[in-house]
Amino acid sequence: MSAHTPGLLFIVNSLGLGGAEKQVITLLNHLDASRFRLHLAYLKRCERLLPQLNAARLDELLCCDVSRGIERHALRRLRHLVRTRDIDAIVCTNTYSMLYGYLARLASARRGGVLPRGGKVPKLATVFHTTLLRTNKEKVQMLLYRRLFKRSDLLLYVCENQRDYWRDRGLRAAADGVVHNGIDVDYFSDVQTPEGKLAARHSVGFGPQDYVIGLCSSLRPEKAHGDLLRAVARLRSQGVPAKALFIGDGAERGRLEEAALELGLREHLCITGLQQDVRPLIGCCDVMTLVSHSIETFSLAALESMALGKPLVMTDIGGASEQVLHGQNGFLYPPGDIDALALHLTSLASEALRARMGAVASRRVRQLFTLDTMTTGFTDQLTQLLGIGMQSRDAPPHCGPDLCENRQ
């Protein structure tokens, strides 16, 4: 390794609950701290995930206390960190953080008309988790962000389908790559005893004879929990003893409880609220679902369910087809198609089919989507970006076939 240990500054919008934020925490807890000097800046003081961060591994942890928009005091803090900590690469999560990262790099690049440290300017990498833009505001903002993506040295996607989607729409950076999300498969192992699973069922009001269909997600409109309620009502009308277990909480809770009453599901739905440990509740389910209409890009909840040996019924959006092989470890269906959702859930009422598909799901995660695989992927991409061991650190990164396809 070079005598100079590269400094990485990760910038994230906040440390609130979310897949993108969770990925940053996971990476900082597992990247090789002898290979990189690690720093984290979060823009807004939302800190739900802060207890999960091993801050002792970081050279610096900074909250920028941003309220909204672009705030000068936050840029000054970031500029100071970049210059004093000798940052080699700024790694931003999603577009708002990319804007701050770009401006911080610009502000730190010159002082008094002189470039810092022999002409070196930090590389700019952006990890992008979004596929579809849901509002007109997001679409207008993307007109600005497209220009910033072009100025990024590296754009990382979380699945191949996402990269294909944005490439088809002309989104470009100097180089791009894919690093799939990964999870700790040792933590998400099916070690729960049959007695433990039965106890977990009893804790939510369900019994051994019930066909328990789970959905682990915050209760937000775009997650479309109501679709699952309608499918469960249809199964029950056909004599299938289906129950719905919603693992999570959110603003839609009241509306979903009203919908359950209207569908005659009052005794057949349990909403657990937020859970520190979702494993026992996923473990007591027969099948897991994700029925979102628009926002899943590469779902961590899907990987966690698969690792615990659960077949998945999932809307075919984002990277779902890279997680679920239709008919092998679960089923894919078009968003909003209640007929297809109910049909697949009816098929999985077969215990033998569930067992076979669940075993395939568990193997697939352990082969392709582990924490080690994700960490290695990021390490390789960042090493390549910085040209470590190949070129001087101020030269453009050498890119392999995956990156060079999108070289400008």
C-alpha positions in Angstrom: 0.0 0.0 0.0 1.1 3.5 -0.7 2.6 5.5 2.1 -0.3 7.9 1.6 -3.6 6.4 2.9 -6.4 7.9 0.8 -9.0 9.9 2.7 -12.7 9.3 1.9 -15.4 11.7 2.9 -18.9 10.3 2.8 -21.7 12.8 2.6 -25.3 11.7 3.3 -28.5 13.8 3.7 -29.1 12.6 7.2 -28.8 9.5 9.5 -32.6 8.9 9.4 -34.1 5.5 8.7 -33.7 4.6 5.1 -32.0 2.1 2.8 -29.5 4.6 1.4 -28.6 5.9 4.8 -28.3 2.4 6.2 -25.9 1.5 3.3 -23.6 4.4 4.3 -23.5 3.3 7.9 -22.8 -0.3 6.9 -20.0 0.7 4.6 -18.3 2.9 7.2 -18.5 0.0 9.7 -16.9 -2.5 7.4 -14.5 -0.8 4.9 -10.9 -1.5 5.7 -9.8 1.4 7.9 -6.2 0.5 7.3 -6.7 1.1 3.6 -8.8 4.2 3.7 -9.1 7.1 6.2 -12.8 7.4 6.8 -14.9 10.5 7.4 -18.6 11.1 7.5 -20.7 14.3 7.1 -24.5 14.3 7.4 -26.3 17.4 6.3 -29.4 17.4 8.5 -29.6 16.6 12.2 -31.7 13.5 12.0 -29.8 10.8 13.9 -31.9 7.6 14.2 -29.2 5.5 12.8 -26.3 7.1 14.7 -26.2 4.4 17.4 -25.5 1.8 14.7 -22.4 3.7 13.5 -19.0 2.6 14.9 -17.7 6.2 15.1 -14.4 5.1 16.6 -13.4 3.9 13.1 -13.8 7.5 11.7 -11.2 10.2 11.5 -14.0 12.7 11.7 -17.8 12.8 12.1 -19.6 16.0 11.2 -23.2 17.2 11.4 -23.6 20.2 9.1 -26.9 21.3 10.7 -28.6 22.1 7.4 -32.2 23.3 7.6 -33.0 23.5 3.9 -31.4 24.3 0.5 -27.8 25.4 0.4 -26.4 27.0 3.6 -23.1 28.7 3.6 -22.1 27.6 7.1 -22.5 24.0 6.0 -20.3 24.6 3.0 -17.6 26.2 5.1 -17.6 23.2 7.4 -17.3 20.8 4.5 -14.6 22.9 2.8 -12.6 23.0 6.1 -12.9 19.2 6.5 -11.8 18.5 2.9 -8.7 20.7 3.2 -7.6 19.9 6.7 -8.2 16.1 6.5 -6.5 15.9 3.0 -9.6 14.2 1.4 -8.9 12.3 -1.8 -12.5 11.4 -2.7 -15.9 12.7 -1.8 -18.5 10.0 -1.9 -22.1 11.4 -2.0 -25.3 9.5 -1.5 -28.1 10.7 -3.9 -28.5 14.1 -5.4 -28.9 16.6 -2.6 -25.6 15.3 -1.0 -24.0 15.4 -4.5 -24.8 19.1 -4.7 -23.1 19.8 -1.4 -20.2 17.5 -2.3 -19.7 19.3 -5.6 -19.8 22.8 -4.0 -17.5 21.7 -1.2 -15.0 20.4 -3.7 -15.3 23.6 -5.7 -14.8 25.8 -2.6 -11.9 23.8 -1.3 -10.1 23.6 -4.7 -8.6 27.1 -4.5 -7.6 29.5 -1.8 -6.1 32.8 -2.8 -5.9 31.6 -6.4 -3.6 28.6 -5.5 -4.6 25.0 -6.0 -4.1 22.9 -2.8 -1.3 20.4 -2.3 0.4 20.2 -5.7 -2.7 20.6 -7.8 -4.7 17.7 -6.3 -8.5 18.2 -6.3 -10.6 15.4 -4.6 -12.4 13.0 -6.9 -16.2 13.2 -6.7 -18.3 9.9 -6.6 -22.1 9.7 -6.3 -24.0 6.6 -5.2 -27.5 6.9 -6.7 -30.4 4.9 -5.2 -33.3 6.4 -7.2 -35.0 5.1 -10.3 -38.4 6.7 -10.9 -39.0 10.4 -10.2 -42.4 10.7 -8.5 -43.1 14.5 -8.4 -42.8 17.4 -10.8 -40.4 19.0 -8.3 -38.1 16.0 -8.5 -38.2 16.1 -12.3 -37.3 19.8 -12.4 -34.5 19.3 -9.9 -33.1 16.6 -12.1 -32.4 19.1 -14.8 -29.8 20.7 -12.5 -28.6 17.4 -11.1 -27.9 16.0 -14.6 -25.2 18.7 -15.0 -23.6 17.7 -11.7 -23.7 14.0 -12.6 -21.6 14.9 -15.7 -19.1 16.5 -13.4 -18.8 13.4 -11.2 -15.8 11.2 -11.7 -17.8 8.1 -10.8 -21.5 7.3 -10.7 -22.4 4.1 -8.8 -25.8 2.4 -9.2 -27.2 -0.3 -6.8 -28.4 -2.6 -9.6 -28.1 -3.3 -13.3 -31.7 -2.4 -14.1 -31.3 1.0 -12.5 -28.2 1.7 -14.6 -29.9 0.6 -17.8 -32.9 2.8 -17.0 -30.8 6.0 -16.5 -28.4 5.3 -19.3 -31.4 5.0 -21.7 -32.4 8.5 -20.4 -29.0 10.0 -21.1 -27.6 10.2 -17.6 -23.8 10.3 -17.7 -20.8 10.7 -15.5 -17.1 10.3 -16.4 -17.5 6.7 -15.4 -20.2 4.5 -14.0 -20.5 1.1 -12.2 -22.8 -1.1 -10.3 -22.4 -2.4 -6.7 -25.4 -4.3 -5.5 -26.7 -3.8 -2.0 -25.6 -6.5 0.4 -26.6 -7.6 3.9 -25.1 -9.5 6.9 -26.2 -13.0 6.1 -24.9 -14.3 9.4 -27.2 -11.9 11.2 -30.1 -12.7 8.9 -29.9 -16.5 9.4 -32.9 -18.7 10.1 -31.9 -20.0 13.6 -35.4 -19.6 15.1 -36.8 -22.8 16.5 -40.3 -24.0 15.5 -41.4 -23.2 19.1 -39.9 -19.7 18.7 -41.8 -19.1 15.5 -45.0 -20.2 17.1 -44.4 -17.9 20.0 -43.8 -15.0 17.6 -47.1 -15.8 15.9 -49.0 -15.9 19.1 -47.5 -12.5 20.1 -49.3 -10.9 17.0 -52.5 -12.9 17.5 -52.0 -15.6 14.9 -51.9 -19.3 15.2 -50.1 -22.3 13.6 -53.0 -23.0 11.2 -52.9 -19.5 9.7 -51.2 -18.6 6.4 -49.2 -15.6 7.4 -48.2 -13.1 4.7 -45.7 -10.5 5.8 -44.7 -7.1 4.5 -41.8 -5.3 6.2 -41.8 -1.6 5.3 -42.7 1.8 6.6 -46.4 2.6 6.1 -46.3 5.2 3.3 -48.6 5.6 0.3 -46.1 4.5 -2.3 -45.6 1.2 -0.5 -49.2 0.3 -1.4 -50.0 -1.9 1.6 -53.7 -1.7 0.6 -53.0 -3.9 -2.4 -51.9 -6.7 -0.1 -55.1 -6.2 2.1 -57.2 -6.6 -1.0 -55.4 -9.8 -2.0 -55.7 -11.2 1.5 -59.5 -10.5 1.4 -59.7 -12.4 -1.9 -57.8 -15.4 -0.5 -60.0 -15.5 2.5 -63.1 -15.5 0.3 -61.7 -18.6 -1.4 -61.3 -20.4 1.9 -57.5 -19.7 2.4 -56.8 -18.8 6.0 -54.7 -15.8 5.1 -53.5 -13.3 7.6 -51.5 -10.0 6.9 -48.6 -9.0 9.1 -47.3 -5.4 8.5 -43.9 -5.0 10.2 -43.4 -1.3 10.6 -45.3 1.9 11.2 -46.0 5.2 9.5 -48.5 7.9 8.4 -50.7 5.4 6.6 -51.5 3.3 9.6 -54.9 4.8 10.3 -56.0 4.6 6.7 -54.9 1.0 6.5 -56.8 0.0 9.7 -59.9 1.6 8.2 -59.4 -0.3 5.0 -59.0 -3.6 6.9 -62.4 -2.9 8.7 -64.1 -2.3 5.3 -62.7 -5.5 3.9 -63.7 -7.6 6.9 -60.0 -8.1 8.0 -60.1 -6.5 11.4 -59.0 -9.8 13.1 -56.8 -10.8 10.2 -54.4 -7.9 10.2 -51.6 -7.0 12.7 -49.5 -3.9 12.4 -46.5 -4.3 14.7 -45.2 -0.7 14.8 -41.4 0.0 14.6 -39.2 -2.9 15.6 -35.6 -2.9 16.7 -35.2 -6.5 15.5 -37.5 -7.7 12.6 -36.0 -11.2 12.4 -38.5 -13.0 14.7 -41.5 -11.5 12.9 -40.2 -12.2 9.4 -39.4 -15.7 10.7 -42.9 -16.4 11.8 -44.3 -15.5 8.3 -44.9 -18.1 5.6 -44.4 -15.7 2.7 -43.0 -12.2 2.4 -44.2 -9.5 0.0 -43.2 -6.1 -1.4 -46.1 -4.5 -3.3 -44.7 -1.0 -3.9 -45.8 0.9 -7.0 -42.8 3.0 -7.8 -39.9 3.4 -5.4 -38.0 0.2 -4.8 -34.6 0.2 -6.5 -32.9 -2.7 -4.8 -34.7 -3.5 -1.6 -32.8 -4.4 1.6 -36.0 -5.7 3.1 -36.2 -8.2 0.2 -32.7 -9.4 0.8 -33.3 -9.8 4.5 -36.5 -11.9 3.9 -34.7 -14.0 1.3 -31.8 -14.7 3.7 -34.3 -15.9 6.3 -35.6 -18.4 3.8 -38.8 -16.8 2.8 -40.2 -16.9 -0.8 -41.0 -13.4 -2.1 -43.9 -12.1 -4.1 -42.7 -8.7 -5.4 -43.7 -6.1 -7.8 -41.5 -6.1 -10.9 -39.9 -2.7 -10.5 -36.4 -1.5 -10.1 -34.0 -4.3 -9.4 -36.6 -6.8 -8.4 -35.8 -9.2 -11.3 -32.2 -9.3 -10.1 -33.4 -10.5 -6.7 -36.3 -12.7 -7.5 -36.1 -15.3 -10.2 -39.7 -15.7 -11.2 -40.9 -19.2 -10.3 -37.7 -20.2 -8.6 -37.4 -18.2 -5.3 -40.6 -16.3 -5.6 -42.9 -14.5 -8.0 -42.9 -11.1 -9.8 -46.0 -9.3 -10.9 -47.0 -5.9 -12.4 -47.5 -3.1 -9.8 -51.2 -2.8 -8.8 -52.3 -6.1 -10.4 -54.3 -7.6 -7.5 -55.3 -10.6 -9.6 -51.7 -11.6 -10.2 -50.8 -10.9 -6.5 -53.6 -13.1 -5.2 -52.8 -15.9 -7.7 -49.2 -16.1 -6.6 -50.1 -16.0 -2.9 -52.6 -18.8 -3.5 -49.8 -20.9 -5.1 -47.6 -20.3 -2.1 -50.3 -21.7 0.2 -48.5 -24.9 -0.6 -46.0 -25.7 2.2 -43.8 -27.8 -0.1 -43.5 -25.0 -2.7 -42.7 -22.4 0.1 -40.0 -24.6 1.5 -38.4 -25.2 -2.0 -38.5 -21.5 -3.0 -37.4 -20.3 0.4 -34.3 -22.5 0.2 -33.4 -21.1 -3.2 -34.0 -17.6 -1.9 -31.5 -18.1 0.9 -28.9 -19.6 -1.3 -29.2 -16.7 -3.8 -28.6 -14.0 -1.2 -25.6 -15.9 0.2 -24.0 -16.3 -3.2 -24.6 -12.8 -4.6 -25.7 -10.2 -2.1 -23.6 -10.4 1.0 -22.1 -7.6 3.1 -18.6 -8.8 2.1 -19.6 -8.7 -1.6 -20.9 -5.1 -1.3 -17.9 -3.9 0.7 -15.4 -5.5 -1.8 -17.3 -3.9 -4.7 -17.1 -0.5 -3.2 -13.4 -1.0 -2.3 -12.6 -2.0 -5.9 -14.5 0.9 -7.4 -12.9 3.5 -5.1 -9.4 2.0 -5.6 -9.9 2.2 -9.3 -11.2 5.7 -9.1 -8.1 6.8 -7.1 -5.8 4.9 -9.3 -4.1 3.3 -6.3 -1.3 1.0 -7.3 -1.8 1.8 -11.0 -1.2 5.5 -11.6 -0.5 8.7 -9.7 -3.4 9.6 -7.5 -3.9 12.8 -9.5 -4.4 11.0 -12.8 -7.8 9.9 -14.1 -8.8 6.5 -12.9 -8.2 3.5 -15.1 -11.6 1.9 -15.8 -12.4 -1.7 -16.5 -15.0 -2.9 -19.1 -17.8 -2.1 -16.6 -16.8 1.5 -16.3 -15.3 2.3 -19.7 -18.6 1.7 -21.5 -19.8 5.0 -20.2 -16.5 7.0 -20.6 -17.1 10.4 -22.1 
